[in-house]
Amino acid sequence: MTDYIEEIEEQEDGGLFEHYRLTVDPGQSALRVDKYLANQLKNTSRSRLQAAADAGCVLVNNVAVKSNYKVKPNDEVVIVMDYPRRELKIIPEDIPLDIVYEDDQLIVINKPPGLVVHPGHGNYTGTLVNALAWYFKDLPLFNSSDPRPGLVHRIDKDTSGLLVVAKTELAKTKLGAQFFNKETERRYQALVWGSVKEDEGTIEGNIGRSLKNRQVFTVFPDGDFGKPAVTHYKVLRRIGYVSLVECRLETGRTHQIRVHMKYINHTLFNDSNYGGDKILRGTTFSKYRQFVQNCFKVLPRQALHAKTLGFIHPTTNEKMTFNSELPEDMASAIEKWENYIANRND
């Protein structure tokens, strides 16, 4: 797994441009470099990586290697090309924003489900960044060549809730440092499958991209892969075959809550990436199956909402805390579950 991935346009000796740089984890076992890269890079086939290696475009510790080279712990793996990475021009788009707070340094936004935060593969328009580029088109920080202007953290496309965005370089630096140093407050509410036994608890386990499926992440309990991740949870309500829980992030790994809750056998309700779009708890009655399908229609995404966000203001040093209500789709699904459990006859 990677320690970091850089996607920069820095010219190398010989007129080559660096496209990706990865540091092999200390616990990585010997693995062909083409397979290693395929595990790390989304939407990149092994055949393309093998062709890149044959062309001398895959370097390990600054030396070109063939695709059968086996990576070792702490190797520096770089992919270079004879052209710079394609610049992603941000197109300003007049997309409505739910603004919770704004001043001259930052803006806090309540992101609806379904809105991608920043442009990427398959989503080059219609993102939060496109909306911000329109809203802040006169600010120096927001320019069309920066694919992530002002962003210091993000939430998944189908996760709703609060995001803070910097409006100045000072704010971006100071807010970014708070997220990096785990000094922010982030509380989520999630509807999960099953009646969570303990009233509260802590989930620990390294999170990294799955070695079997690059589209999802998984927990590596022995710590040899992935990055350390800690999630604290508290049960708010047990509603028959599901539970409403609050999750407090100590770290901010990709899909962290979704992966950690699956790890303790309480997958998020209707989380299609991690199997939550199947009936994981309950009866075999057809009436119950139809009820769950109706809930899926009401809430056509993973049941996760970034409800609370707290940080220190970058210039006033004031502690700022924001809360948002559960969106209608998630609140409606919870209400349906409560009514079902209250009125069931089975």
C-alpha positions in Angstrom: 0.0 0.0 0.0 1.1 3.6 -0.4 2.5 6.0 2.1 1.5 8.8 -0.2 0.6 9.4 -3.9 1.7 12.6 -5.6 0.2 13.6 -8.9 2.4 16.5 -10.0 4.0 18.0 -13.1 7.6 18.2 -12.0 10.1 17.8 -14.9 12.6 15.1 -14.4 16.1 14.7 -15.9 16.0 13.7 -19.5 12.7 15.6 -20.2 10.5 13.2 -18.3 7.6 14.3 -16.1 6.7 12.6 -12.9 3.1 11.3 -12.8 2.9 9.2 -9.7 5.3 8.6 -6.7 4.6 5.9 -4.2 6.4 4.7 -1.1 6.1 1.0 -0.4 4.8 0.2 3.1 7.4 -1.2 5.6 5.3 -4.4 5.9 4.9 -5.0 2.2 5.9 -8.5 1.1 7.7 -9.1 -2.2 5.3 -8.3 -5.1 5.7 -7.7 -8.8 5.9 -4.0 -9.4 3.1 -4.1 -12.1 0.8 -5.9 -9.7 1.7 -3.5 -6.9 0.9 -0.5 -9.0 -2.3 -2.0 -10.2 -3.4 -2.4 -6.6 -2.6 1.3 -5.9 -3.8 3.1 -9.0 -7.5 3.3 -9.9 -8.6 2.5 -13.4 -5.1 1.4 -14.5 -4.8 -2.1 -16.0 -1.7 -4.3 -15.5 -1.2 -4.4 -19.2 -0.8 -0.7 -19.4 1.6 -0.7 -16.5 3.6 -3.5 -18.1 3.8 -1.5 -21.3 5.0 1.5 -19.2 7.7 -0.6 -17.6 8.8 -1.9 -21.0 9.2 1.7 -22.1 11.5 2.5 -19.2 8.8 4.6 -17.5 8.6 2.8 -14.2 11.5 3.7 -11.8 12.3 2.1 -8.5 14.7 4.1 -6.4 15.5 6.2 -9.5 16.4 3.1 -11.6 14.2 1.9 -14.5 12.8 -1.6 -13.8 10.8 -4.2 -15.8 7.4 -5.3 -14.8 8.6 -8.5 -13.1 10.7 -6.5 -10.6 9.6 -7.3 -7.0 9.1 -4.3 -4.8 10.5 -4.3 -1.2 9.6 -2.3 1.9 10.4 1.4 1.6 11.1 1.3 -2.2 10.3 4.6 -4.0 8.2 3.7 -7.1 7.8 6.4 -9.7 5.9 6.5 -13.0 7.3 9.0 -15.5 6.2 10.0 -19.0 7.6 12.2 -21.7 4.7 14.6 -21.4 3.3 16.4 -18.4 0.1 15.2 -16.6 -3.0 16.5 -18.3 -4.0 19.7 -16.6 -7.6 19.5 -15.3 -9.2 22.9 -16.0 -11.9 23.7 -13.5 -15.0 25.0 -15.2 -17.0 27.3 -12.9 -20.7 26.2 -12.7 -23.6 27.9 -11.1 -24.6 25.1 -8.7 -26.6 26.0 -5.6 -24.7 25.8 -2.3 -26.2 25.3 1.2 -24.0 27.7 3.1 -24.0 27.3 6.8 -21.4 30.0 7.6 -19.1 32.3 5.7 -16.5 35.0 6.5 -13.4 36.4 4.8 -11.3 33.3 5.6 -13.6 30.3 5.2 -16.9 28.9 4.3 -18.8 26.0 5.9 -21.1 24.1 3.5 -23.7 21.4 4.1 -23.1 19.0 1.2 -26.1 17.1 -0.1 -25.8 13.4 -1.0 -24.9 12.7 -4.6 -22.6 15.7 -5.0 -19.0 14.8 -5.8 -16.5 17.0 -3.9 -13.8 17.4 -6.5 -13.3 16.5 -10.2 -11.8 13.1 -10.9 -12.2 10.1 -13.2 -15.7 10.1 -14.6 -16.7 13.3 -12.7 -15.1 16.3 -14.4 -18.1 18.7 -14.0 -21.0 19.1 -11.6 -18.8 18.8 -8.5 -18.6 20.9 -5.4 -15.3 22.4 -6.7 -17.0 23.5 -9.9 -19.6 25.2 -7.7 -17.0 26.9 -5.5 -15.1 28.1 -8.6 -18.2 29.9 -9.7 -19.0 31.2 -6.2 -15.5 32.4 -5.6 -14.4 33.3 -9.1 -13.0 36.6 -8.0 -10.9 35.2 -5.2 -7.1 34.7 -5.8 -7.1 31.2 -4.2 -9.6 29.9 -6.7 -8.1 29.5 -10.1 -8.9 27.2 -13.0 -5.7 25.3 -12.9 -6.0 24.1 -9.2 -8.1 21.0 -9.0 -8.7 21.3 -5.3 -8.9 25.0 -4.5 -9.5 25.6 -0.8 -10.2 22.0 0.1 -8.7 20.7 3.4 -10.8 17.6 3.7 -13.6 15.8 1.9 -16.5 13.4 2.3 -17.7 10.7 -0.1 -20.1 11.5 -2.9 -23.0 9.8 -1.3 -22.3 11.0 2.2 -24.1 14.1 3.2 -23.0 16.8 5.7 -20.6 19.5 6.7 -17.4 20.6 5.0 -15.2 23.6 5.7 -13.4 25.3 2.7 -10.6 27.8 2.9 -10.8 31.1 1.1 -7.2 32.2 1.7 -3.8 30.6 1.6 -3.4 31.3 5.4 -6.7 29.6 6.1 -5.9 26.6 3.9 -2.6 26.1 5.7 -3.9 26.5 9.2 -7.0 24.4 8.7 -5.1 21.8 6.8 -2.7 21.5 9.7 -5.6 21.0 12.1 -6.9 18.1 10.1 -3.4 16.6 9.7 -2.8 16.9 13.5 -6.2 15.4 14.4 -7.2 18.6 16.1 -10.7 18.9 14.5 -14.0 17.6 15.8 -15.9 15.4 13.3 -19.0 13.5 14.4 -21.1 11.5 12.0 -24.4 9.7 12.3 -24.8 6.3 10.6 -27.6 3.8 10.3 -26.1 0.4 10.4 -27.3 -3.2 10.1 -27.9 -5.1 13.4 -28.4 -4.2 17.0 -25.0 -3.0 18.2 -24.4 -4.8 21.5 -22.1 -2.4 23.3 -23.4 1.1 24.0 -20.1 2.6 22.9 -16.7 1.4 21.8 -13.6 2.1 19.7 -12.6 0.4 16.5 -8.9 0.3 15.6 -7.3 -1.3 12.5 -5.2 -0.1 9.7 -7.2 0.8 6.6 -5.9 0.4 3.1 -7.1 -0.4 -0.4 -8.2 -4.0 -0.7 -5.6 -6.3 -2.3 -8.5 -8.2 -4.0 -10.7 -5.3 -5.1 -9.0 -1.9 -5.8 -12.4 -0.2 -5.7 -12.9 -0.7 -2.0 -10.9 -0.5 1.3 -10.4 -3.0 4.1 -9.0 -3.4 7.6 -5.6 -5.0 8.0 -5.7 -5.9 11.7 -2.1 -7.0 11.9 -0.9 -3.5 10.9 1.4 -4.6 8.1 -0.6 -2.8 5.4 -2.6 0.4 5.2 -2.6 3.4 7.6 -3.6 3.5 11.2 -7.3 4.4 11.8 -9.4 5.0 14.9 -13.1 5.4 15.1 -15.1 5.9 18.3 -18.8 5.0 18.2 -21.8 5.4 20.5 -25.3 3.9 20.0 -28.0 6.5 19.8 -30.9 4.2 19.1 -31.5 0.6 18.5 -34.4 0.1 16.1 -35.0 -3.6 15.7 -32.7 -4.9 13.0 -30.8 -1.7 12.6 -29.0 0.8 14.9 -28.4 4.6 14.7 -24.9 5.3 15.9 -22.7 8.3 16.3 -19.1 7.9 15.0 -16.3 10.3 16.1 -13.3 10.2 13.8 -9.8 10.3 15.4 -8.2 9.8 11.9 -9.6 10.5 8.5 -9.0 7.6 6.2 -10.9 7.0 3.0 -14.2 5.2 3.7 -13.1 5.0 7.3 -16.5 4.7 9.0 -17.9 2.5 6.3 -14.9 0.1 6.5 -14.7 0.1 10.3 -18.4 -0.6 10.8 -18.3 -3.5 8.3 -15.2 -4.8 10.2 -17.3 -5.2 13.4 -20.2 -6.7 11.4 -22.4 -3.7 11.4 -22.3 -2.6 7.7 -23.9 0.8 6.9 -27.5 0.5 5.7 -27.6 0.5 1.8 -23.9 0.8 1.4 -23.6 -0.9 -2.0 -19.7 -0.9 -1.9 -19.6 -2.9 1.3 -22.6 -5.2 1.0 -25.1 -3.0 2.9 -27.6 -3.0 0.1 -28.5 -6.6 0.9 -30.8 -7.7 3.7 -28.2 -8.5 6.4 -30.5 -8.8 9.4 -34.2 -9.7 10.0 -36.8 -12.2 9.1 -37.4 -14.3 5.9 -41.0 -13.0 5.5 -41.7 -11.5 2.1 -43.5 -8.5 3.8 -40.2 -7.7 5.6 -38.2 -8.0 2.4 -40.6 -5.6 0.6 -40.3 -3.2 3.6 -36.5 -3.2 3.4 -36.6 -2.6 -0.4 -38.9 0.4 0.2 -36.4 1.7 2.7 -33.6 1.4 0.1 -35.8 3.4 -2.3 -36.3 6.1 0.2 -32.5 6.2 1.0 -30.7 5.2 -2.2 -27.2 5.6 -0.7 -25.1 4.6 2.3 -26.8 6.0 5.5 -24.0 8.3 6.6 -24.2 12.0 7.5 -21.4 14.3 8.7 -23.4 16.0 11.4 -20.9 17.9 13.5 -17.7 19.8 12.5 -15.5 21.7 14.9 -12.2 23.6 14.4 -10.2 26.6 15.5 -10.7 29.6 13.3 -7.4 30.4 11.4 -7.3 34.1 12.3 -9.4 34.6 15.4 -8.4 31.4 17.1 -12.0 31.0 18.2 -13.4 27.4 18.6 -16.1 27.0 16.0 -18.6 24.2 16.1 -21.3 23.5 13.5 -24.2 21.1 13.5 -26.5 20.0 10.7 -29.8 18.2 10.7 -30.1 14.7 9.2 -31.1 15.0 5.5 -34.7 14.1 4.5 -33.8 10.7 2.9 -32.0 9.5 6.0 -34.5 10.8 8.5 -37.3 9.2 6.4 -35.6 5.8 6.4 -35.2 6.0 10.2 -38.8 6.9 10.7 -39.9 4.0 8.5 -37.8 1.6 10.6 -39.3 3.0 13.9 -42.8 2.6 12.5 -42.1 -0.9 11.3 -40.7 -2.1 14.6 -43.5 -0.4 16.6 -46.2 -2.1 14.5 -44.7 -5.4 13.6 -46.7 -8.6 14.4 -44.0 -11.2 13.7 
